[in-house]
Amino acid sequence: MMRDAPDLAKYLAVHANGLTKQYGETLAVDRLDLDVPTGEFFGLLGPNGSGKTTTIHMLSTLVRPSSGQALVAGHDIGRNGVKVRGAIGVVFQDSALDRTLSVWENLRFAGMLAGLTGKVICERTDELLDLFGLGEQRHKSVGSLSGGMRRAVDVARGVIHRPQVLFLDEPTIGLDLPNRKKIWRFIERLRAQTGMTVLLTTHYLEEAADCNRVAFIKKGRIVKSGTPQSLIDGLGEHVIEIEGEKLDGIVNDLKANLGEPVLEEDRASFRFSGSPADLLNIQADLAPRVTGLKVRRPNLNDVFLWVSETEALSRRPGERGVRTAR
């Protein structure tokens, strides 16, 4: 077991070594190594079932690892779960609010669990509700609020004690764009004020574009990591999208030079890095053979698709996970 290392927390908010979780024959997280520097905005990305939520549940002491070790805010998740829980905030995929209680009662209860005084709870509740425009809703039951309002209260509940590390597991899932932007403006402001570390999972890749670093997880293993821009640049200079009813022959022709595509029914997307002349030649060759042709710059969604659909795991059997610290 790791020993608590408060000094390490000055540099690393999360330090995981060989973290593994197995449910029966299902290996949910496979020897994960992960370093998240203090104050960083870090994104853990991957398809459904890749191990993101299980990782957060282990780091937040909700689930005990099958093997491996981790420190969060300098505290061992196995030996000192109480200290870990006092240092973190968590916004889960599913709401942790009591829908029968009022907004104020939910936030007061969260503050009391964190050991805050009544005065501090009142001050921070007022501040949080004002930021989210929920002052007039404070005495309404959570169950009577809209989905966007409830999600804002979930976030407020997770940060009322001003945690050192905030875990956000799909925090804006199902919300419309205005409510998503409102929540992210608040998180950005809180990070600027407190230096809080944020570890995010999300399927909205535009939210992860603002992360300092991201890591893609697949089948419980980290397979790619880096800054969002470096990962986008590494994908290629352009993405070539083609559409048509019978693409098999064309796809096979292109694979020899462009590599494996992402396939979506009657559409195929290829990565391209090369000269403008080569790109023009490819376009000229494809134009009469397909019903749709588009060339564009790649983005983080493309990285996600290639990792999810085509990238092979980057480790050999028995090799340790990818360490993501700089």
N, C-alpha and C positions, 0 to 999 in steps of 0.2 A: 504493500500500500504506500501511496505517496504521503509525505508529511505536509502539514500546512506550511505554506511559505508566503507569509504576508509581504515580504520584500519583493517577491516575484510579481505580485499584483500591481506593483508600480509600472511594470513593463508588459505583463501579459494578463489580460482579463480572463482568458480561457486557455488552459494548457491541457490537452488530452493526449494520451499515449496508449495506443493499441486498444481503444475503446470498442467493445464488442457487445452486441445483444443478439441472443438467439432465442426464438420462441419455438420449442420443439425442433422440427427439422428446418424451420425457416430462419435463415441468417439475415436479420434486419439491418444490422450495422456490423461491418467486418474490419476489425483492427484499425479503427480510424485514428489518425494522428491529426491534431489541429491546434494551431497557435493563433490566438486573436489578440493583438496588442491592445493595451488599455487606451480607451478613447476612440477606437476604430469603429467605423460603420461597416459591418461585414455581412455579406450575403451568402447563405447556403442554399444552393439551387439544385433542382433536379426534378425528374418526373414523379408522378404519384407512385408510392411504394418504394422510393429509392432510399429511404432511411432518414429523411430530414427531421420529421416529427419525433421519431424514436431518439435521435441524437439530442434534441432539445429536452425531451423528457428525462434522459439520463443526466444531462448537465444541470437540470433544475431539480434533481433528486426525486423526481416522481417515479422513476423506474430504475431499478438496480442493474448495473451492467453485469453481463455474464462473465466478462473478464476485462482487463484493462483498467486504466486509472485516469483521473482528471482532477484538475484544480480549477475552481471558479472563484474569482476575486481572492485568490491565494488560499482558499480552503478546499480540503479534500472532500469530494462529493460522497465518498464512502464512509469516512470517519467523522465528518463534521457537517452533516446535512443541515442542521439548524443554522449554523453560521452561513452556509451557502444561501439558504432561503432568506436570511436576513439581508443579504447583499444583492439579491436579484429582484427583478420584476418580470412577470410573465404575462403575455397576452396570448391566450390559446386560440386555436381555430374555432372552438366552440366556446360560447360565452361562459364566464365563471360567475356571472351576476345572479343574485336571487331575484327572480322576476316579480316576486310578491312584495319585495321591499321597495322603498322609494330610492331615488338616485342618491339622496343625502344619506340614507341609512346604509346603503351599500358602501359608499365611500368612507363613512365613519367606521364601519366594521373593518374595512381593509386597513384604515389608519390605526385602529386599536390593535389589530393583529401585529402590526409593525412596531408597536410600542410608542406611537406618537402621542403627545399630550393633546388634550381637548382643544387647546388654543391653536396648536399647529394644524390639527385636522381641519378646524374651521377655516383658517387662513388659506390652506392649500386647496380645500374644496372650493372655496369662493374663487380662487385664482383659476383653477382648472375648469370650472363651469363657465366662467367668463370667457376663457380662451375658446371654448367650444360653442359658445352661444347657448348654453343650457341653463342659465340662471333661472329662467321661469319654469324649468322642468324639475327643479330640485326636489319638490315634494310629491311628484308624480311617481307612480309605481313604474319600475323598469319595464314591466310587461306591456305597458300602454304606450311606450315610445316606438318610434320608427326604427328600422334596422340600422340606419346610419347613426341615430342618436345613441342606441344601445352600444354600438361599437365604440363610439367616442367615450362612453362611460367605462367600457372595458379597458380602454387605454388609460383613462384617468385612474382607474383602480390599480392598474399595474405600475403606475409611476408616482402615486401619491406620497410614497415614502422616499422618493428620489434615490432609486437603486443605483449601485455602481454598474451593474450589468443588466440590460433589458433584453429579454428574449421575445421576439415578435414572430409568432408562427401563423403565417397567412393573415396578418392583422386587418387587411382591407378586403378580404374575400367577400364577394357579393355586394359590395358598395358601389354606388354610382361615382362618377369622376369627381364632382364637387366635394363629396364627403371624403373620398380618398385623399384629395389634395389638402383638405382641412386637417386631416390627421397627420399627414407628412409635414405640413408647415409647423405643427406643434412639436413633432419629434425633432425636427431640425433646430427649433428654438431651444428645446430642452437640452439637446446635445451641446449647443453653443454655450448655454448657461452653466452646465454642470460637468461637462467633459465625460458624460456617461458613454459607456460602450454599448453598442447595439448589435445584436446578432439577429438577422432577418431571414425568414424563409418566405418566398412569395412565388406565385405564378404570373404576376404582373411584372414582366421583365423591365419595363420602363422605370419601375420603382428601384430595382437593383442597379440601374445604371448610375445612380448617385453614390453607390457604395465605394469605400476606399479600395476594397478587394472583394472578390467573390470566389467561391469554390463550387464546382459542379460535382454532385454526388450521384453515383449510379450503382445499384445493387449493393448499397452499404459502403461503397468505397469512393473516396475522392479521386476523380480522374482528371480534372483540370482545375487550375486555380491561377489567379493573377488579378491585375486591375481590369475593370471592364473594357477599357480601351485596348489594352494589350491583347486580350482574348479576341476582341473583334478584329484587330489588325492581323492576328495570327490565323484567322479563318481564311483570309484571302482578300484580294483587292475588290472583287465584284462577286455578286451572286447572279447566276444566269437561271431564270425561271422559264420553263417551257410548258405548254399545255397542248393536249391533243388526245384523241380517242385511242390511238394505237401507238404508244411510245416505246414499246419494248425494244425494237430494233434501234431506234435513235439513242435510247439510254445506253444500250450495250456499246454502241459506237463511241459515245462520249466518255464512258467510264474508263476506257484505256488511257485517255489523256487527262481527264479531269477528276478521276477518283469516284468514290461512292457518292451517289446523290441522296437527298431526302425525297422520298416518294409519298405523294398524297393523291390517291385516286388517279385523276387524269392530269396530274401536274408532277413535274420533277424539277428539283433545284440542284444546281451544281455550283461548287466553288471555283473561282477562276483567279489565277495570278499569272500575269504575262504581259506581253506588249500590247499596245492599242491596236496594232496591225493584226495580231493573232485574234484579238477579240472581235474585230470587224470581220475577219474571215469566218469565224464561228457563227456570227450573226447572219452573214450572207448565206452560209450553207444551211442554217436551220430555218430561215424565214419561210421558204416554200414548203417545208416539211411539217410544220406545226401550225396549230390554230392560234396560238398565243406565244409571244416571246417578250421577255422583260429582262433588262440588265440594270442592276442597282447596287448600291453600296451595302455591305453587310451590317447587321446590328446585333445586339445581345440576344435577341430572339433567335437569330440564326445559329449562334453558338449553342444555345439551349437545344435547338432541334438536332444539330449534328451530334452533340454529346448524347442526347436521348435516343436517337435513331440509328446512328451509324458508327460512332466512335467505339473502338475496342478498348477494353480496360487496359490501363497503362502499366499494370504491374504483372510480373511473372508470378507463378504459383509460389507461395511462401514468402513473398516480399512484403515488407511493411507498407503502410499507407503513406500518402503524400503529405509531407510537412508543408503547411501553407504560410508560415511566417516569412516575412521578408528577411 
